[in-house]
Amino acid sequence: MLLNEFKVGIAKKNLIVFLIFFFIVEFALIFMILFSDYVLLGTVLAIYLLVLCLIAVFSVLLFSVKVKQSNIKVRTRLGRQYEFNCSDIDEVICSRRYGVRFGPEFYITIMTKSHKLTLEATMTGFQKMANYILNKYETGEIKDIAVSENCKTMLFKYKNGDIFKK
């Protein structure tokens, strides 16, 4: 199965929980401003929290990777856009970490001459991207030297679902 058109993005399901938590804390700070002697502290904290929340929300909403045929278009968390062809990929790095806090994590880093793109397994469309890289490598569109033997093995294991089995 050849996947030629798909999107990769940051999962937005946790964004709703974050926004609910934000509104609860912001409401408490507004309550603090209105009904306590700490007006200045409450105002500074409310503004600071609002700015942090906006940065977090926009970084999640802005980031996307769109793949169409051999073209990969990226919009970063800051909103900058660039695109490259899969034949421009100089190196693909696969890494696996066993975090105590979040459990096992899998990353793919795609490097070209001028850009570096890191994708996490928690992103939507990540599995399609892993399969896409493997397909493009097997068809020769991605250079042989760009994907190490270890990375190729990890991509195969991820495709089969046993990346974290020892």
N, C-alpha and C positions, 0 to 999 in steps of 0.2 A: 504494500500500500504506500503510494507516494504522496506525501503531504506537501502541497505546494503553496497553500494559502492559509495562514492562521495568525493569531495574535498571542503575544505573551505579555502579561501584566501582573501587577501586584494584586493579590486577592483583596477584595473590598469588604468581605464579610466582617472582619474585625473592626472596620472603620465605623460601623454603626455603634458597636459597643463603646468604642473610644469617644464618639460624639455624645452619647448618653452620659458617660462619665464626665466629659467636659462640661456639659450643661448643668449637671448636678453641682460640680465644684464652682462653676461660674455663678450659679444662683446663690450658693452659700457665700461667695465673696460679695455679691451685690447686697445680700442680707447683712453682711458685716459692715458694708459701707453705710447702709441706711440706719442701722440700729445699734451701732457701737461707737466707741471713741476712736477706733482705729480706721478712720476714713482714708487717710493717706496710704497706709499700708494695704488696705483692701483695694484701693484704686490701682496702685502700682502692681499688685499681684494679679488683679483681673486683667489689666492691659497686657502684662507679660504672658499670662496664660493664653490669652486670645491670640497673640502673635505666634506663640509656639504651636497652638492648635492649627492656625491657618497654614503654617509652614508644613506641618505633618500631613494635613489633609491634601494640600496642593501637590506635595511630593508623591503621594499615593495616586492621586487622580491624573497627574501629568505623565508619569512613566508608562511607556508602552514600546513594544517591539512588534513591528508588522513584517511578516515574511510573505513575499509574493514571488513565486518562481525562484529565481536565484538572487533576488534583491532583498536586502534586509534594511528596513527603515527603523531608526531608533529615536525616541523622544525621551530625553533624560528627565530626572526628577526636578531639574531646574527649568525644564521646558525647551532646552536647546535641541535641535534636530540635526541628524546626520544620517547618511545611508551609505551602504557599501554592498558589493557583490560578494557572494560566498567564495568566489575565486580569490578575493583580496585577503582572506583570512590567513594570517601568518602562523597563528598558534591557537590551539584549543587546550585549555587546562581544566581537567576534572579534579575536584577535590571533595573529600568526604571527611566529615568531622563528627565526633561523638561527644556532643555537649551534654553536660550534666543537667543543665537547666531545660534545654529544649529538645533533648534527645538527638538522634542521628540527623545530620544535615548533609545535603549534597549540592554542590555548586558546579556550574560550568562558566568558565571565563573565556571569552572570545576576544582575541587580540588581532588588530590590523596594524598597519604602519602608524596610523594616527589616532586610533581609538581603542578603548578597552571596555568591554561589556561583560558584566557579571550577572548571572542569572541564578536564582535560588530555586530549589525543588518545591518550595511552598507557593511559587508563583503559578497563576493560571496559564495553561498552555506550555508549561515547562517540559512535560513529557513529549509533546509534539516537537518541540525544539530539539530535544535530545535525539529523537528518531530522525529528524531532519538532518542534523549534523552527521549522524551515522550514515544515512542514505547518501548525502553529498560526498562524504568521504569514500564510500564504496564505489560510487560512480566516477570518482576522480575529479569532481569539481572543486573539492578542497584538497590542497596539496598533501602528498603523503607525509612530508616532514612536519606538517602543521599539527597532526594528531599523533601523540606518542602511543606506544603499544599499551602502556598502563591506562591511558585515557580511553583508548578504544575498548579495552577490557571492561572498564568501569561503565562505559556507555551501554555495552551489551548486557552487563549485569543489571543496570538500571532498567533497560528495556524489558528484561525478563522478570523484573521485580525482586531480584535477590541481591541488590547492591549492599545491603547491610547485614547479610548473612555471613558468618565467619566460616 
